[in-house]
Amino acid sequence: MPLALVTNDDGIDAPGLHALAAAAQAAGLDVIVAAPVEQASGASAALTAVRHDGRTVVEPRRIPGIDITAWAVHAQPGHIVAAGLNGWFDPRPDVVLSGINHGANVGRAILHSGTVGAALTAKISDTRALAVSLDVALHPTGERHWATAAGLVAPVLELLLAAPKGTVLSLNVPDRPAPEVGPLRYARLARGGAVQTRVEEVRDGGVRLAEVEVADGPDEGTDSALLDAGHPTVTELRSVEAHEGDFVQKWLADSGFG
């Protein structure tokens, strides 16, 4: 069976990580877990790590209720994926699963997400990847519905494993009981994200940032809009690549450089 490397940016002890690992195992995948030892949200695809004698520090861990190999890593999720796909594990993982994130990853703001950054790091190595996120409010109350997101992992994995190598999918799921969730929909990215960073205070040469929920309604058909309407969404993501347009080439030619 395919070997899945399961990681996240919420840390090795996050319940969403445990739910994703269990869902991957239930879907028939062999699973190995390697996740940050602590919170790493907003890490994007950073490769930073804590090193001792030149080695990234790792610690063996146990995932409650699941008999799998697991590592707590003193590094960002992008670093973990880069190491996992380039010599750390033998055999090499066939697919990377990242999440289940505590909060939606929607809109162009996914650039900053450690959950998505881990998945896009896999793409660089031509490896399929899936980022899974639960649409938890900025200031949540009550229980989290991890099982709702975990229940959609198996069908989306079927799509992913049938896709070309290097395909990256992002799955966002409403934080609701499964019977209250609408059909899975394809979605394009919204212009912004569900949460944005704003400057709250500037004083004595320092800047205080705060996270705020976006007040403006998202455009129809975007991941944010469909998620707000109760639909899980799936979006194919692309990593950094050169634009095929001729804007720069035309400027070079017009300026005498071409």
Disulfide bonds with the S-S distance in Angstrom:
none
